[in-house]
């Protein structure tokens, strides 16, 4: 088998094609209907999920701290996120969502469901299998530091 026909290259090409195609469909609608770009939504959903420190956001999203900082500034200016002093450690800023931030996340998630579900619906029960397999791959390609932290968390449980 030639390297051009390898499963690995095919996998990367499919990932690229799917990602680019969905981004071209979803992001303009999300910007127009929700006033959010993908980075905004990722930050908002991480804050909703309990990631309340900017440094942890940068780590989880694998983004430079300055990018997260600029994104947070925009979200705060839009009234979607607030920053306050952490009661347990006054050196740290703690993030929380506003009601409008919650509303925009829900609006964006409905839009994503509307745009993406037609592609998944044809898979039927195989959707769960596909998502589990992709999650397994995603877990494997996380940075080594995250893998080590995850295994330590699992060992201490």
DODREN-532168 format. One record per residue: x, y, z of N, C-alpha, C, CB in turn. Coordinates in steps of 0.2 Angstrom, whole numbers. Glycine has a CB too. Layout:
[r [X, Y, Z], [X, Y, Z], [X, Y, Z], [X, Y, Z]]
...
END
This chain:
[r [4, -6, 0], [0, 0, 0], [5, 6, 0], [-5, 0, 6]]
[r [3, 11, -4], [7, 17, -4], [5, 22, 1], [6, 21, -11]]
[r [9, 26, 3], [8, 30, 9], [2, 35, 7], [14, 34, 11]]
[r [1, 37, 1], [-4, 41, -1], [-11, 38, 0], [-4, 43, -9]]
[r [-11, 31, 0], [-18, 28, 1], [-18, 25, 8], [-18, 22, -4]]
[r [-14, 27, 13], [-15, 25, 20], [-21, 27, 23], [-8, 27, 24]]
[r [-23, 23, 28], [-29, 25, 32], [-27, 31, 36], [-30, 19, 37]]
[r [-21, 32, 38], [-20, 38, 42], [-21, 44, 38], [-12, 37, 45]]
[r [-18, 44, 32], [-19, 50, 28], [-27, 51, 27], [-15, 50, 22]]
[r [-30, 46, 25], [-37, 46, 24], [-41, 49, 30], [-40, 39, 22]]
[r [-39, 47, 36], [-42, 49, 42], [-41, 57, 42], [-39, 46, 48]]
[r [-35, 59, 41], [-34, 66, 42], [-37, 70, 37], [-26, 68, 41]]
[r [-38, 68, 31], [-41, 71, 25], [-49, 72, 27], [-40, 68, 19]]
[r [-52, 66, 29], [-59, 66, 31], [-60, 71, 37], [-61, 59, 33]]
[r [-56, 71, 42], [-57, 76, 47], [-56, 83, 45], [-51, 75, 53]]
[r [-52, 84, 40], [-51, 91, 38], [-57, 93, 34], [-45, 92, 33]]
[r [-59, 89, 29], [-65, 90, 25], [-72, 91, 29], [-66, 84, 20]]
[r [-73, 87, 34], [-79, 87, 38], [-78, 94, 42], [-79, 81, 43]]
[r [-73, 95, 45], [-72, 101, 49], [-73, 108, 45], [-65, 101, 53]]
[r [-70, 108, 40], [-70, 114, 35], [-77, 115, 33], [-65, 114, 30]]
[r [-80, 109, 31], [-87, 110, 28], [-92, 112, 33], [-89, 103, 25]]
[r [-92, 109, 39], [-96, 112, 45], [-95, 119, 47], [-96, 107, 50]]
[r [-88, 120, 47], [-87, 127, 49], [-90, 132, 44], [-79, 128, 50]]
[r [-89, 131, 38], [-92, 135, 33], [-100, 136, 33], [-90, 133, 26]]
[r [-103, 131, 36], [-110, 131, 36], [-112, 134, 43], [-113, 124, 36]]
[r [-109, 132, 48], [-111, 134, 55], [-109, 141, 57], [-109, 129, 60]]
[r [-103, 142, 56], [-100, 148, 59], [-103, 155, 57], [-93, 149, 58]]
[r [-104, 156, 50], [-108, 162, 48], [-115, 163, 51], [-109, 162, 41]]
[r [-118, 157, 52], [-125, 157, 55], [-125, 159, 62], [-129, 151, 54]]
[r [-119, 156, 66], [-119, 157, 73], [-117, 164, 74], [-113, 152, 76]]
[r [-113, 167, 70], [-111, 174, 70], [-117, 179, 69], [-105, 176, 65]]
[r [-121, 177, 64], [-127, 181, 63], [-132, 181, 68], [-129, 180, 56]]
[r [-134, 174, 70], [-139, 173, 74], [-138, 174, 81], [-142, 166, 73]]
[r [-132, 173, 83], [-130, 172, 91], [-125, 178, 92], [-127, 166, 92]]
[r [-121, 181, 87], [-116, 185, 89], [-110, 182, 92], [-119, 191, 93]]
[r [-109, 176, 90], [-103, 172, 93], [-99, 169, 88], [-106, 167, 98]]
[r [-92, 168, 89], [-88, 164, 85], [-87, 158, 88], [-82, 168, 82]]
[r [-83, 153, 85], [-82, 147, 88], [-78, 147, 95], [-79, 142, 83]]
[r [-73, 152, 95], [-69, 152, 101], [-73, 155, 106], [-63, 157, 99]]
[r [-78, 160, 105], [-82, 163, 110], [-86, 157, 113], [-87, 168, 107]]
[r [-89, 153, 109], [-94, 147, 111], [-90, 142, 115], [-97, 144, 105]]
[r [-84, 141, 113], [-80, 136, 117], [-78, 139, 124], [-73, 134, 113]]
[r [-76, 145, 124], [-75, 148, 131], [-81, 148, 135], [-72, 155, 130]]
[r [-87, 150, 132], [-93, 151, 136], [-95, 144, 139], [-98, 153, 132]]
[r [-94, 139, 134], [-97, 132, 137], [-92, 129, 142], [-97, 127, 131]]
[r [-85, 131, 142], [-81, 128, 147], [-82, 132, 153], [-73, 130, 144]]
[r [-84, 138, 153], [-86, 142, 159], [-92, 139, 162], [-87, 150, 158]]
[r [-97, 137, 158], [-103, 134, 160], [-101, 127, 163], [-108, 133, 154]]
[r [-97, 124, 161], [-95, 117, 163], [-90, 117, 169], [-91, 114, 158]]
[r [-89, 123, 172], [-85, 123, 178], [-78, 126, 178], [-85, 117, 181]]
[r [-76, 127, 172], [-69, 130, 171], [-69, 137, 172], [-66, 128, 164]]
[r [-67, 140, 178], [-69, 146, 180], [-62, 151, 181], [-72, 147, 187]]
[r [-57, 148, 179], [-51, 152, 179], [-48, 153, 172], [-45, 149, 184]]
[r [-46, 159, 170], [-43, 160, 164], [-37, 155, 162], [-41, 167, 163]]
[r [-33, 154, 167], [-27, 150, 165], [-29, 143, 164], [-22, 149, 171]]
[r [-34, 140, 167], [-37, 133, 166], [-41, 133, 159], [-42, 131, 171]]
[r [-44, 139, 157], [-47, 139, 150], [-42, 138, 145], [-51, 146, 149]]
[r [-36, 142, 146], [-31, 142, 141], [-28, 135, 140], [-25, 147, 143]]
[r [-27, 131, 146], [-25, 124, 146], [-30, 120, 143], [-23, 122, 153]]
[r [-36, 120, 145], [-41, 116, 142], [-42, 117, 134], [-48, 117, 145]]
[r [-42, 123, 132], [-43, 124, 125], [-37, 124, 121], [-47, 131, 124]]
[r [-31, 123, 124], [-25, 123, 121], [-24, 129, 117], [-24, 117, 116]]
[r [-25, 135, 120], [-24, 141, 117], [-19, 146, 121], [-31, 145, 116]]
[r [-16, 150, 118], [-11, 155, 122], [-15, 159, 126], [-7, 159, 117]]
[r [-12, 160, 132], [-16, 164, 137], [-18, 171, 135], [-12, 165, 143]]
[r [-14, 174, 130], [-16, 181, 128], [-23, 180, 123], [-11, 184, 124]]
[r [-23, 174, 120], [-29, 173, 115], [-35, 173, 120], [-28, 167, 111]]
[r [-35, 169, 125], [-40, 168, 130], [-42, 175, 133], [-39, 163, 135]]
[r [-37, 178, 135], [-38, 185, 138], [-42, 190, 133], [-31, 188, 140]]
[r [-40, 190, 127], [-44, 194, 122], [-51, 192, 121], [-40, 194, 116]]
[r [-52, 185, 121], [-58, 183, 120], [-63, 184, 126], [-58, 175, 119]]
[r [-60, 184, 132], [-64, 185, 138], [-65, 193, 138], [-60, 183, 144]]
[r [-61, 197, 136], [-62, 204, 136], [-68, 206, 132], [-56, 208, 133]]
[r [-68, 202, 126], [-74, 203, 121], [-81, 201, 124], [-73, 200, 115]]
[r [-80, 195, 128], [-86, 192, 131], [-89, 196, 136], [-85, 185, 133]]
[r [-84, 199, 140], [-86, 204, 146], [-89, 210, 143], [-80, 205, 150]]
[r [-86, 213, 138], [-89, 219, 135], [-96, 218, 132], [-84, 221, 129]]
[r [-97, 212, 130], [-104, 210, 127], [-109, 208, 132], [-103, 204, 122]]
[r [-106, 208, 139], [-111, 206, 144], [-112, 199, 145], [-117, 210, 144]]
[r [-108, 195, 143], [-109, 187, 143], [-105, 184, 148], [-107, 184, 136]]
[r [-100, 187, 151], [-96, 184, 156], [-94, 190, 161], [-89, 181, 153]]
[r [-94, 188, 167], [-91, 192, 172], [-85, 189, 176], [-97, 194, 178]]
[r [-81, 194, 178], [-74, 192, 181], [-75, 195, 188], [-68, 194, 178]]
[r [-73, 191, 193], [-73, 193, 200], [-67, 190, 204], [-80, 191, 204]]
[r [-66, 193, 210], [-60, 190, 214], [-63, 184, 217], [-58, 196, 219]]
[r [-58, 179, 217], [-60, 172, 220], [-60, 173, 227], [-55, 167, 218]]
[r [-65, 171, 231], [-66, 172, 238], [-61, 168, 242], [-73, 170, 240]]
[r [-58, 163, 239], [-53, 158, 242], [-46, 161, 241], [-54, 151, 240]]
[r [-45, 164, 236], [-38, 166, 234], [-39, 173, 230], [-35, 161, 229]]
[r [-38, 178, 234], [-39, 185, 231], [-34, 187, 225], [-38, 190, 236]]
[r [-29, 183, 224], [-24, 184, 218], [-27, 181, 212], [-18, 180, 219]]
[r [-33, 177, 212], [-36, 174, 206], [-42, 177, 204], [-37, 167, 207]]
[r [-43, 178, 198], [-50, 180, 195], [-54, 174, 193], [-49, 184, 188]]
[r [-60, 175, 195], [-65, 169, 194], [-70, 171, 189], [-69, 167, 201]]
[r [-72, 167, 184], [-76, 169, 179], [-83, 166, 180], [-74, 166, 172]]
[r [-88, 169, 178], [-95, 166, 178], [-99, 169, 172], [-99, 168, 185]]
[r [-104, 165, 170], [-108, 168, 165], [-114, 172, 167], [-112, 162, 161]]
[r [-116, 177, 163], [-122, 181, 165], [-128, 177, 162], [-121, 188, 161]]
[r [-134, 179, 163], [-140, 176, 160], [-140, 177, 153], [-146, 180, 163]]
[r [-137, 182, 150], [-137, 183, 143], [-132, 178, 140], [-135, 190, 141]]
[r [-126, 177, 144], [-121, 172, 142], [-124, 165, 141], [-115, 172, 146]]
[r [-128, 163, 146], [-132, 157, 146], [-137, 157, 140], [-136, 156, 153]]
[r [-140, 162, 139], [-145, 162, 133], [-142, 161, 127], [-149, 169, 133]]
[r [-136, 164, 126], [-132, 164, 120], [-129, 157, 118], [-127, 169, 119]]
[r [-127, 154, 124], [-125, 147, 123], [-130, 142, 121], [-122, 144, 130]]
[r [-136, 143, 124], [-142, 139, 122], [-144, 140, 115], [-148, 140, 127]]
[r [-144, 146, 113], [-146, 148, 106], [-141, 145, 101], [-146, 156, 105]]
[r [-134, 146, 103], [-129, 143, 98], [-129, 135, 98], [-122, 145, 101]]
[r [-131, 132, 104], [-131, 125, 104], [-137, 122, 100], [-132, 122, 111]]
[r [-143, 126, 100], [-149, 124, 96], [-147, 125, 88], [-155, 129, 97]]
[r [-143, 130, 86], [-141, 131, 80], [-137, 126, 77], [-138, 138, 79]]
[r [-132, 124, 81], [-127, 118, 80], [-131, 112, 79], [-122, 117, 85]]
[r [-136, 110, 83], [-140, 104, 83], [-144, 105, 76], [-145, 104, 89]]
[r [-147, 110, 74], [-150, 111, 68], [-146, 110, 62], [-153, 118, 68]]
[r [-140, 112, 62], [-135, 112, 56], [-132, 105, 56], [-130, 117, 57]]
[r [-130, 102, 62], [-126, 96, 61], [-130, 90, 62], [-121, 96, 67]]
[r [-135, 90, 65], [-139, 83, 66], [-141, 80, 60], [-145, 85, 70]]
[r [-143, 84, 54], [-144, 80, 48], [-139, 75, 46], [-146, 85, 43]]
[r [-132, 77, 47], [-127, 73, 45], [-126, 67, 49], [-120, 77, 45]]
[r [-128, 68, 56], [-127, 62, 60], [-133, 57, 60], [-126, 64, 67]]
[r [-139, 60, 58], [-145, 56, 59], [-145, 50, 54], [-151, 61, 57]]
[r [-142, 51, 49], [-141, 45, 44], [-137, 39, 47], [-138, 47, 37]]
[r [-134, 40, 52], [-130, 35, 55], [-134, 31, 60], [-124, 38, 59]]
[r [-139, 33, 62], [-144, 29, 67], [-140, 28, 73], [-146, 23, 64]]
[r [-140, 21, 75], [-137, 19, 81], [-129, 20, 81], [-139, 12, 83]]
[r [-127, 20, 75], [-119, 20, 74], [-117, 27, 76], [-118, 19, 67]]
[r [-121, 32, 77], [-119, 38, 79], [-115, 38, 86], [-125, 43, 80]]
[r [-118, 34, 91], [-114, 33, 97], [-108, 30, 96], [-119, 29, 102]]
[r [-107, 25, 92], [-101, 21, 91], [-96, 26, 88], [-102, 15, 86]]
[r [-98, 30, 83], [-93, 34, 80], [-91, 40, 85], [-97, 38, 74]]
[r [-95, 43, 89], [-93, 48, 93], [-89, 45, 99], [-99, 51, 97]]
[r [-90, 38, 101], [-86, 35, 106], [-79, 34, 103], [-89, 29, 108]]
[r [-78, 32, 97], [-72, 31, 93], [-68, 37, 93], [-73, 27, 87]]
[r [-71, 43, 91], [-68, 49, 90], [-66, 52, 97], [-73, 54, 86]]
[r [-70, 51, 102], [-68, 53, 108], [-62, 49, 111], [-74, 52, 114]]
[r [-61, 43, 109], [-55, 39, 111], [-49, 42, 107], [-56, 31, 109]]
[r [-50, 44, 101], [-44, 47, 97], [-42, 53, 100], [-46, 47, 90]]
[r [-48, 57, 102], [-46, 64, 105], [-43, 63, 111], [-53, 68, 106]]
[r [-44, 58, 115], [-41, 57, 122], [-34, 56, 121], [-45, 52, 126]]
[r [-32, 52, 115], [-25, 50, 114], [-21, 55, 112], [-26, 44, 109]]
[r [-24, 60, 108], [-20, 66, 105], [-19, 72, 110], [-23, 68, 99]]
[r [-22, 72, 116], [-22, 77, 120], [-14, 78, 122], [-26, 76, 127]]
[r [-12, 84, 124], [-5, 85, 126], [-3, 80, 132], [-4, 92, 128]]
[r [3, 78, 132], [6, 73, 136], [4, 75, 144], [13, 72, 135]]
[r [5, 82, 145], [4, 84, 152], [-4, 83, 154], [5, 92, 152]]
[r [-8, 84, 149], [-15, 82, 151], [-16, 75, 152], [-20, 85, 146]]
[r [-13, 71, 148], [-14, 64, 149], [-12, 61, 156], [-11, 60, 144]]
[r [-6, 64, 158], [-3, 63, 164], [-8, 65, 170], [4, 66, 165]]
[r [-10, 71, 170], [-15, 73, 175], [-21, 69, 175], [-17, 81, 173]]
[r [-24, 67, 169], [-30, 63, 169], [-29, 56, 172], [-32, 62, 162]]
[r [-23, 53, 171], [-21, 47, 174], [-20, 48, 182], [-15, 44, 171]]
[r [-17, 53, 184], [-16, 54, 191], [-23, 55, 194], [-12, 60, 192]]
[r [-28, 59, 191], [-35, 60, 194], [-38, 53, 194], [-39, 64, 189]]
[r [-37, 49, 189], [-40, 42, 189], [-38, 38, 195], [-40, 39, 183]]
[r [-31, 38, 196], [-28, 34, 201], [-30, 36, 208], [-20, 35, 200]]
[r [-31, 43, 209], [-33, 45, 216], [-40, 44, 217], [-31, 53, 216]]
[r [-44, 43, 212], [-51, 42, 214], [-53, 35, 217], [-55, 42, 207]]
END
